[in-house]
Amino acid sequence: MKPAPFSFVAPESLDEVVQALAEHGDDAQILAGGQSLVPLMNLRLARPEVVVSINRCHELDYIRLVDDRLVVGALVRQIDAETSPLVQAECPLLAKALPHVGLPATRNRGTVCGSLAHCDPLAELPAVALALDAELVLTSAAGERRVPADDFFLTEMTTCIEPGEVVAAVALARQDPSERSALHEVSNGGHAFPVGGVALRWATVDGVCTMARIAAFGVGSVAQRLGDAEKALVGSDLGPEAIAAAVAAARAEVNPTGDIHADADYRRHLVGVLLERGLLEGEAP
Ligand SMILES: Cc1cc2nc3c(=O)[nH]c(=O)nc-3n(C[C@H](O)[C@H](O)[C@H](O)COP(=O)(O)OP(=O)(O)OC[C@H]3O[C@@H](n4cnc5c(N)ncnc54)[C@H](O)[C@@H]3O)c2cc1C
């Protein structure tokens, strides 16, 4: 099946992208790596009148440090972030997550920001963005606004992006070298999307947990921060009791649904297993 008819524009700058979006409004849709949009268009589940490609906007292809944040531009391919020494040094949680995303072939084209804008409940990167206190940089003819990840992901395939807006970049918290982090997921083998997973990072001082960020994916309509589980860890010695309390809190916080891949009880149980595994196996960055 082929896509419904559409017109195609390929601006060469962010300003031109914003102009094209302002001109076409609700009829326009951004094309980044196309690894999710093109299959949806081929299945006619997405029918944009106008496809606005960002693939010639090389000004969006950067990874750089800005103050206390690692900023990833909208055209950065997942494979480039995965192999970036700056990402490995400053956001090891992101570097650990990327090999789990699709296949090398899809990561060659797929973008980091595209995965965030797509907001698939099974995707790893929205959970990583939550765990890294990310801010999404949204640009339109009206200017730029920065949205915390906690307010960006709304529900399945739905974010707070308004018509006329493009995600220009994502700004991630730089991880302190003493932090530990882990991403664990379960999938039905091969390169299938995961059934569920957990992304986490934490820090300790003199054996006491001073910071914890935990986010789960595949356990609801959107990636979810597990605030109660974080609270169960902060101030603790991260001993067996604290971990058990965090696991219980995590299972209580999620409200998973079942599907052909796994039922709700399995997913609830899985969150606890993967959280414990992450805390016990979390390597140094
Ligand atoms: C075989 C296969 C396996 C996969 N497995 C996984 C997996 O295990 N885990 C996973 O997370 N993903 C997986 N994916 C999806 C992949 O990661 C996609 O790359 C990602 O979901 C979308 O990124 P993209 O750059 O390809 O965006 P596109 O497909 O171009 O766009 C996706 C959506 O986001 C919007 N969009 C994209 N960029 C922007 C922007 N800058 N501003 C505003 N809106 C934007 C588009 O309009 C569209 O609605 C898989 C894909 C394939 C084909």
The ligand as an ORCA input file, in Angstrom:
! r2SCAN-3c Opt
* xyz 0 1
  C      12.028     -2.038     11.955
  C      11.933     -0.917     12.951
  C      12.185     -1.182     14.303
  C      12.099     -0.140     15.232
  N      12.339     -0.433     16.552
  C      12.296      0.560     17.464
  C      12.573      0.286     18.848
  O      12.888     -0.835     19.262
  N      12.504      1.324     19.725
  C      12.157      2.598     19.316
  O      12.098      3.518     20.139
  N      11.892      2.883     18.016
  C      11.966      1.896     17.100
  N      11.702      2.195     15.783
  C      11.313      3.581     15.411
  C      12.550      4.449     15.158
  O      13.284      4.633     16.312
  C      12.184      5.812     14.553
  O      13.371      6.318     14.060
  C      11.591      6.845     15.512
  O      10.430      6.346     16.127
  C      11.154      8.114     14.762
  O      12.261      8.909     14.446
  P      12.481      9.429     12.940
  O      13.595     10.386     12.976
  O      12.613      8.254     12.054
  O      11.138     10.251     12.698
  P      10.045     10.234     11.544
  O       9.619      8.836     11.242
  O      10.496     11.089     10.427
  O       8.844     11.005     12.306
  C       8.112     10.369     13.354
  C       7.042     11.359     13.861
  O       7.658     12.404     14.584
  C       7.433     13.681     13.934
  N       8.717     14.383     13.974
  C       9.944     13.880     13.663
  N      10.904     14.802     13.891
  C      10.265     15.899     14.368
  C      10.716     17.197     14.795
  N      12.015     17.531     14.785
  N       9.766     18.094     15.205
  C       8.455     17.766     15.242
  N       7.954     16.552     14.855
  C       8.862     15.635     14.419
  C       6.986     13.351     12.521
  O       6.171     14.354     11.968
  C       6.236     12.034     12.749
  O       4.942     12.290     13.225
  C      11.771      1.179     14.810
  C      11.524      1.454     13.456
  C      11.607      0.425     12.521
  C      11.338      0.747     11.084
*
